[in-house]
Amino acid sequence: SLYIGDPYNFDQWNEHVSELINRNSAKESILRIQVSRGVGKRGYTSSGNYSPTAVISLHDAPPPSDNNTQLDLVTATGILTDHDPLSTLKTSNKLVNIIAMREAERAGVHDALLLNGKGFATETSSSNIFAILGTKLNTPPLNSGCLSGITRGYILELAIELGIEATQEDLEYDQLKSCEGIFLTNSVREIQAVKSLDGDPIQQNNLTVQLQQTYHQKVLAATN
């Protein structure tokens, strides 16, 4: 538990979100909800009668990714901690990820791969990662240190629906270099193919295109 109370019930959240959307006449937007424990004493103590602070914001949404959007990655110098229960949560404590993205920007590439202390792949600074190994998909398990991403979970379900074998197993760096394809998943950018890792080319795979198209069709069906 993060020891933060929920400031609103479901209906109240829905009311505030709807008001923000209507005020801005928003259509294709990213809605972000952030909740903190509120104002308190200096230091790490959470004792006291705090009132949680909630911020709801809207941001411009980029167009969905297609196979014309292929990414270059580098490996970050920072590492994530495996078997850390907090790593699976979307919190504001993502300094390792922030530094990783800064390293990617300095290298002139799109994103950075994060390894854990055992040398296994976990995620990138802002996305979950999948590798195509032969005819199956593999993504790092949650105890590797990766975020429990919404799109990651849905892709695992979609794979079952499409009859594609999908596993959650430790993913070695060398496996990424020699696999039949890599793609990233993110709720905003959906599915993006990776074309290089640390300067070495990555194979492209029609399975990535199939998942991109099927996933986007399901998003459209759910939101229209």
C-alpha positions as CSV (number, residue, x, y, z in Angstrom):
1,S,0.0,0.0,0.0
2,L,1.1,3.6,-0.7
3,Y,-0.9,4.8,2.2
4,I,-2.7,7.4,0.1
5,G,-6.5,7.6,0.4
6,D,-8.7,8.0,-2.6
7,P,-10.0,11.6,-2.6
8,Y,-13.1,10.7,-4.7
9,N,-15.4,7.9,-5.4
10,F,-16.0,6.6,-8.9
11,D,-18.9,8.9,-9.7
12,Q,-17.0,11.9,-8.5
13,W,-13.9,11.1,-10.5
14,N,-16.2,10.6,-13.6
15,E,-17.8,14.0,-12.9
16,H,-14.5,15.8,-12.7
17,V,-13.1,14.1,-15.8
18,S,-16.2,14.8,-17.8
19,E,-16.1,18.5,-16.8
20,L,-12.5,18.9,-17.9
21,I,-13.2,17.2,-21.2
22,N,-16.3,19.3,-21.9
23,R,-14.7,22.6,-20.9
24,N,-11.9,22.0,-23.4
25,S,-14.0,20.4,-26.1
26,A,-11.4,17.6,-26.1
27,K,-11.5,14.7,-28.5
28,E,-8.2,13.2,-29.2
29,S,-6.4,13.9,-26.0
30,I,-4.4,12.3,-23.2
31,L,-6.0,12.5,-19.8
32,R,-3.6,12.2,-16.8
33,I,-4.6,11.8,-13.2
34,Q,-2.0,12.3,-10.4
35,V,-2.7,11.8,-6.7
36,S,-0.3,12.7,-3.9
37,R,-0.8,12.4,-0.1
38,G,-1.2,16.2,0.2
39,V,0.6,18.9,2.2
40,G,2.5,17.6,5.2
41,K,5.6,18.0,7.3
42,R,9.1,18.1,5.9
43,G,10.7,14.7,5.7
44,Y,9.5,11.1,4.9
45,T,6.9,10.8,7.7
46,S,3.4,10.3,6.5
47,S,1.9,10.7,10.0
48,G,-0.8,13.3,10.4
49,N,-4.2,14.0,9.0
50,Y,-3.4,14.7,5.3
51,S,-5.9,15.4,2.6
52,P,-4.8,13.9,-0.7
53,T,-4.1,16.3,-3.6
54,A,-5.5,15.3,-7.0
55,V,-4.6,16.9,-10.4
56,I,-6.4,16.0,-13.6
57,S,-4.9,17.4,-16.8
58,L,-5.4,17.1,-20.6
59,H,-2.5,16.9,-23.1
60,D,-2.4,16.7,-26.9
61,A,-2.4,13.2,-28.2
62,P,0.1,12.1,-30.9
63,P,-1.2,10.1,-33.8
64,P,-1.2,6.3,-33.3
65,S,1.9,4.5,-34.4
66,D,2.1,2.4,-37.5
67,N,5.0,0.4,-39.0
68,N,6.4,3.6,-40.5
69,T,7.3,4.6,-37.0
70,Q,10.4,2.5,-36.1
71,L,12.6,3.3,-33.2
72,D,16.3,3.3,-32.4
73,L,17.3,2.4,-28.9
74,V,20.4,2.6,-26.7
75,T,21.1,0.8,-23.4
76,A,20.8,3.1,-20.4
77,T,23.6,3.2,-17.8
78,G,21.1,3.1,-14.9
79,I,19.6,-0.1,-13.8
80,L,16.2,-1.1,-12.3
81,T,15.8,-3.2,-9.2
82,D,14.3,-6.6,-9.7
83,H,11.7,-8.0,-7.3
84,D,10.8,-4.4,-6.2
85,P,7.0,-4.3,-5.8
86,L,7.0,-0.5,-6.3
87,S,8.6,-0.8,-9.7
88,T,5.3,-2.3,-11.1
89,L,3.4,0.9,-10.1
90,K,3.1,4.1,-12.1
91,T,4.5,6.5,-9.5
92,S,6.3,9.9,-9.7
93,N,9.5,8.1,-8.4
94,K,10.9,7.4,-11.9
95,L,14.3,9.1,-11.8
96,V,16.1,6.2,-13.4
97,N,13.6,6.4,-16.3
98,I,14.0,10.1,-16.6
99,I,17.8,9.8,-16.8
100,A,17.5,7.0,-19.3
101,M,15.4,9.2,-21.6
102,R,17.9,12.0,-21.2
103,E,20.7,9.6,-22.3
104,A,18.6,8.5,-25.3
105,E,18.1,12.2,-26.3
106,R,21.8,12.9,-26.0
107,A,22.6,9.9,-28.2
108,G,20.1,11.1,-30.8
109,V,17.8,8.1,-30.6
110,H,14.2,7.6,-29.5
111,D,14.4,5.7,-26.2
112,A,16.7,3.8,-23.9
113,L,16.6,0.1,-22.8
114,L,16.8,-0.4,-19.0
115,L,18.4,-3.6,-17.6
116,N,18.1,-4.9,-14.1
117,G,20.9,-5.8,-11.7
118,K,21.0,-9.3,-13.1
119,G,21.6,-8.0,-16.6
120,F,18.1,-8.9,-17.9
121,A,16.0,-6.5,-20.0
122,T,13.1,-4.9,-18.2
123,E,11.5,-2.0,-20.2
124,T,12.5,1.3,-21.8
125,S,12.2,4.7,-20.2
126,S,8.5,5.0,-21.2
127,S,7.4,1.6,-22.6
128,N,7.2,-2.1,-22.0
129,I,9.2,-4.3,-24.4
130,F,8.4,-7.4,-26.3
131,A,10.7,-9.7,-28.3
132,I,9.7,-12.1,-31.0
133,L,11.5,-15.3,-30.5
134,G,10.8,-17.6,-33.4
135,T,7.0,-17.7,-33.6
136,K,6.3,-16.6,-30.0
137,L,6.2,-13.4,-28.0
138,N,8.2,-12.8,-24.8
139,T,8.1,-9.9,-22.4
140,P,10.0,-9.6,-19.2
141,P,8.1,-10.8,-16.1
142,L,6.9,-8.2,-13.6
143,N,9.5,-9.3,-11.0
144,S,12.2,-8.2,-13.4
145,G,11.5,-4.6,-12.4
146,C,9.3,-3.5,-15.2
147,L,6.0,-1.5,-15.0
148,S,2.8,-3.4,-15.1
149,G,1.7,-1.5,-18.2
150,I,-2.0,-1.5,-19.4
151,T,-1.1,-2.1,-23.0
152,R,1.4,-4.8,-22.0
153,G,-1.3,-6.7,-20.3
154,Y,-3.7,-6.3,-23.2
155,I,-1.2,-7.5,-25.7
156,L,-0.7,-10.7,-23.7
157,E,-4.5,-11.2,-23.8
158,L,-4.6,-10.4,-27.5
159,A,-1.9,-12.9,-28.3
160,I,-4.1,-15.7,-26.8
161,E,-7.1,-14.4,-28.9
162,L,-4.9,-14.6,-32.0
163,G,-3.5,-18.0,-31.2
164,I,0.0,-16.6,-30.7
165,E,2.2,-18.1,-27.9
166,A,3.2,-15.5,-25.4
167,T,5.4,-15.9,-22.4
168,Q,6.7,-13.7,-19.5
169,E,10.3,-14.9,-19.0
170,D,13.6,-13.2,-18.3
171,L,15.0,-11.7,-21.5
172,E,18.7,-11.5,-22.0
173,Y,20.4,-8.7,-23.8
174,D,21.9,-11.1,-26.4
175,Q,18.4,-12.5,-27.1
176,L,17.3,-9.0,-28.0
177,K,20.2,-8.6,-30.4
178,S,19.4,-11.9,-32.2
179,C,15.6,-12.2,-32.0
180,E,13.2,-12.0,-34.9
181,G,11.7,-8.6,-33.9
182,I,11.3,-6.2,-31.0
183,F,8.4,-3.8,-30.3
184,L,7.4,-1.5,-27.5
185,T,4.0,-1.0,-26.0
186,N,2.6,2.2,-24.5
187,S,-1.0,3.3,-23.9
188,V,-0.4,6.6,-25.8
189,R,1.8,5.4,-28.7
190,E,0.3,1.9,-28.8
191,I,2.8,-0.5,-30.6
192,Q,6.1,0.7,-32.1
193,A,8.6,-1.5,-33.9
194,V,12.3,-1.2,-32.9
195,K,14.8,-1.0,-35.8
196,S,18.1,-0.8,-33.9
197,L,19.6,-1.5,-30.5
198,D,22.9,0.2,-29.7
199,G,23.6,0.7,-33.4
200,D,22.9,-2.9,-34.5
201,P,19.9,-3.5,-36.8
202,I,16.9,-5.4,-35.5
203,Q,14.9,-7.7,-37.8
204,Q,11.4,-6.5,-38.8
205,N,8.5,-8.9,-38.5
206,N,5.0,-9.1,-39.9
207,L,3.7,-10.2,-36.5
208,T,4.4,-6.7,-35.3
209,V,2.3,-5.2,-38.1
210,Q,-0.5,-7.7,-37.4
211,L,-0.6,-6.7,-33.7
212,Q,-0.4,-3.0,-34.5
213,Q,-3.4,-3.2,-36.8
214,T,-5.5,-5.5,-34.7
215,Y,-4.8,-3.5,-31.5
216,H,-5.6,-0.1,-33.1
217,Q,-8.9,-1.5,-34.6
218,K,-9.9,-2.6,-31.1
219,V,-9.0,0.8,-29.7
220,L,-11.2,2.5,-32.3
221,A,-14.1,0.1,-31.6
222,A,-13.9,0.8,-27.9
223,T,-13.7,4.6,-28.2
224,N,-16.0,5.4,-31.1
